[in-house]
Amino acid sequence: MPTVHRFDGLRVVIYPNDHRPAHVHLKGADGEAVFVLNCPDGPPELRESFGFNRSEVGRLKEAVAAVLGTLCEEWSKIHGRY
């Protein structure tokens, strides 16, 4: 499971055998959240979250949006297209 980005103690992961649409898994000690990227222009959308409260999810969404272009490129490298 390639970690394609890190921030605030979280790993942003794209699984090589995962399905479309383009999405990332944010994994931390206290939970996991999955965001659909809506490449290439966004905005990212929360698909599911376990262990994060509403304000944390909002912060995570902002962090994903800030590096959306990079995450879309990484998805494309692994899966070929969005």
ChimeraX commands (.cxc) that place a marker at each C-alpha (Angstrom):
marker #1 position 0.00,0.00,0.00 radius 0.5
marker #1 position 1.88,3.06,-1.22 radius 0.5
marker #1 position 1.89,6.03,1.09 radius 0.5
marker #1 position 1.72,8.98,-1.31 radius 0.5
marker #1 position 1.63,11.83,1.24 radius 0.5
marker #1 position 1.90,12.46,4.98 radius 0.5
marker #1 position 0.65,15.24,7.24 radius 0.5
marker #1 position -0.09,15.66,10.94 radius 0.5
marker #1 position 0.80,12.06,11.72 radius 0.5
marker #1 position -1.51,10.66,9.04 radius 0.5
marker #1 position -0.62,8.62,5.99 radius 0.5
marker #1 position -2.40,9.19,2.69 radius 0.5
marker #1 position -2.60,5.83,0.96 radius 0.5
marker #1 position -3.63,4.65,-2.52 radius 0.5
marker #1 position -4.04,0.88,-2.84 radius 0.5
marker #1 position -2.70,-0.57,-6.11 radius 0.5
marker #1 position -5.58,-3.04,-6.45 radius 0.5
marker #1 position -8.31,-0.52,-5.55 radius 0.5
marker #1 position -11.33,0.52,-7.59 radius 0.5
marker #1 position -12.42,3.73,-9.25 radius 0.5
marker #1 position -13.37,6.51,-8.75 radius 0.5
marker #1 position -10.03,7.99,-7.70 radius 0.5
marker #1 position -9.87,8.14,-3.91 radius 0.5
marker #1 position -7.43,8.12,-1.01 radius 0.5
marker #1 position -7.40,6.54,2.43 radius 0.5
marker #1 position -6.17,8.72,5.29 radius 0.5
marker #1 position -4.90,6.47,8.07 radius 0.5
marker #1 position -3.94,7.50,11.56 radius 0.5
marker #1 position -3.68,6.01,15.00 radius 0.5
marker #1 position -7.22,7.07,15.88 radius 0.5
marker #1 position -9.11,6.45,12.66 radius 0.5
marker #1 position -9.42,6.29,8.92 radius 0.5
marker #1 position -11.18,8.46,6.37 radius 0.5
marker #1 position -11.73,7.91,2.67 radius 0.5
marker #1 position -12.05,10.84,0.28 radius 0.5
marker #1 position -13.15,10.63,-3.35 radius 0.5
marker #1 position -10.85,13.03,-5.19 radius 0.5
marker #1 position -13.08,14.05,-8.14 radius 0.5
marker #1 position -9.96,14.42,-10.28 radius 0.5
marker #1 position -8.67,16.54,-11.73 radius 0.5
marker #1 position -10.50,19.60,-10.37 radius 0.5
marker #1 position -12.10,18.40,-7.15 radius 0.5
marker #1 position -13.44,19.16,-4.70 radius 0.5
marker #1 position -12.70,16.07,-2.63 radius 0.5
marker #1 position -15.73,14.46,-1.00 radius 0.5
marker #1 position -15.83,12.38,2.16 radius 0.5
marker #1 position -16.96,8.81,1.42 radius 0.5
marker #1 position -16.57,7.41,4.93 radius 0.5
marker #1 position -14.84,8.08,8.21 radius 0.5
marker #1 position -14.17,6.08,11.35 radius 0.5
marker #1 position -12.71,7.61,14.50 radius 0.5
marker #1 position -12.59,11.27,13.41 radius 0.5
marker #1 position -15.01,13.93,14.64 radius 0.5
marker #1 position -16.68,16.48,12.38 radius 0.5
marker #1 position -14.08,19.22,12.84 radius 0.5
marker #1 position -11.24,16.76,12.20 radius 0.5
marker #1 position -12.93,15.60,9.00 radius 0.5
marker #1 position -13.20,19.23,7.87 radius 0.5
marker #1 position -9.49,19.72,8.51 radius 0.5
marker #1 position -8.69,16.52,6.62 radius 0.5
marker #1 position -10.79,17.62,3.66 radius 0.5
marker #1 position -8.92,20.93,3.51 radius 0.5
marker #1 position -5.58,19.10,3.65 radius 0.5
marker #1 position -6.60,16.78,0.80 radius 0.5
marker #1 position -7.86,19.74,-1.25 radius 0.5
marker #1 position -4.53,21.53,-0.75 radius 0.5
marker #1 position -2.63,18.70,-2.48 radius 0.5
marker #1 position -5.39,17.51,-4.83 radius 0.5
marker #1 position -3.29,17.84,-7.98 radius 0.5
marker #1 position -0.49,15.75,-6.51 radius 0.5
marker #1 position -2.91,13.08,-5.27 radius 0.5
marker #1 position -4.61,12.88,-8.68 radius 0.5
marker #1 position -1.20,12.45,-10.32 radius 0.5
marker #1 position -0.32,9.68,-7.87 radius 0.5
marker #1 position -3.62,7.92,-8.53 radius 0.5
marker #1 position -2.94,8.15,-12.26 radius 0.5
marker #1 position 0.59,6.72,-11.86 radius 0.5
marker #1 position -0.79,3.71,-9.98 radius 0.5
marker #1 position -4.07,3.14,-11.86 radius 0.5
marker #1 position -3.48,4.73,-15.26 radius 0.5
marker #1 position -6.44,7.10,-15.19 radius 0.5
marker #1 position -9.01,8.59,-12.85 radius 0.5
marker link #1:1,2 radius 0.2
marker link #1:2,3 radius 0.2
marker link #1:3,4 radius 0.2
marker link #1:4,5 radius 0.2
marker link #1:5,6 radius 0.2
marker link #1:6,7 radius 0.2
marker link #1:7,8 radius 0.2
marker link #1:8,9 radius 0.2
marker link #1:9,10 radius 0.2
marker link #1:10,11 radius 0.2
marker link #1:11,12 radius 0.2
marker link #1:12,13 radius 0.2
marker link #1:13,14 radius 0.2
marker link #1:14,15 radius 0.2
marker link #1:15,16 radius 0.2
marker link #1:16,17 radius 0.2
marker link #1:17,18 radius 0.2
marker link #1:18,19 radius 0.2
marker link #1:19,20 radius 0.2
marker link #1:20,21 radius 0.2
marker link #1:21,22 radius 0.2
marker link #1:22,23 radius 0.2
marker link #1:23,24 radius 0.2
marker link #1:24,25 radius 0.2
marker link #1:25,26 radius 0.2
marker link #1:26,27 radius 0.2
marker link #1:27,28 radius 0.2
marker link #1:28,29 radius 0.2
marker link #1:29,30 radius 0.2
marker link #1:30,31 radius 0.2
marker link #1:31,32 radius 0.2
marker link #1:32,33 radius 0.2
marker link #1:33,34 radius 0.2
marker link #1:34,35 radius 0.2
marker link #1:35,36 radius 0.2
marker link #1:36,37 radius 0.2
marker link #1:37,38 radius 0.2
marker link #1:38,39 radius 0.2
marker link #1:39,40 radius 0.2
marker link #1:40,41 radius 0.2
marker link #1:41,42 radius 0.2
marker link #1:42,43 radius 0.2
marker link #1:43,44 radius 0.2
marker link #1:44,45 radius 0.2
marker link #1:45,46 radius 0.2
marker link #1:46,47 radius 0.2
marker link #1:47,48 radius 0.2
marker link #1:48,49 radius 0.2
marker link #1:49,50 radius 0.2
marker link #1:50,51 radius 0.2
marker link #1:51,52 radius 0.2
marker link #1:52,53 radius 0.2
marker link #1:53,54 radius 0.2
marker link #1:54,55 radius 0.2
marker link #1:55,56 radius 0.2
marker link #1:56,57 radius 0.2
marker link #1:57,58 radius 0.2
marker link #1:58,59 radius 0.2
marker link #1:59,60 radius 0.2
marker link #1:60,61 radius 0.2
marker link #1:61,62 radius 0.2
marker link #1:62,63 radius 0.2
marker link #1:63,64 radius 0.2
marker link #1:64,65 radius 0.2
marker link #1:65,66 radius 0.2
marker link #1:66,67 radius 0.2
marker link #1:67,68 radius 0.2
marker link #1:68,69 radius 0.2
marker link #1:69,70 radius 0.2
marker link #1:70,71 radius 0.2
marker link #1:71,72 radius 0.2
marker link #1:72,73 radius 0.2
marker link #1:73,74 radius 0.2
marker link #1:74,75 radius 0.2
marker link #1:75,76 radius 0.2
marker link #1:76,77 radius 0.2
marker link #1:77,78 radius 0.2
marker link #1:78,79 radius 0.2
marker link #1:79,80 radius 0.2
marker link #1:80,81 radius 0.2
marker link #1:81,82 radius 0.2
view
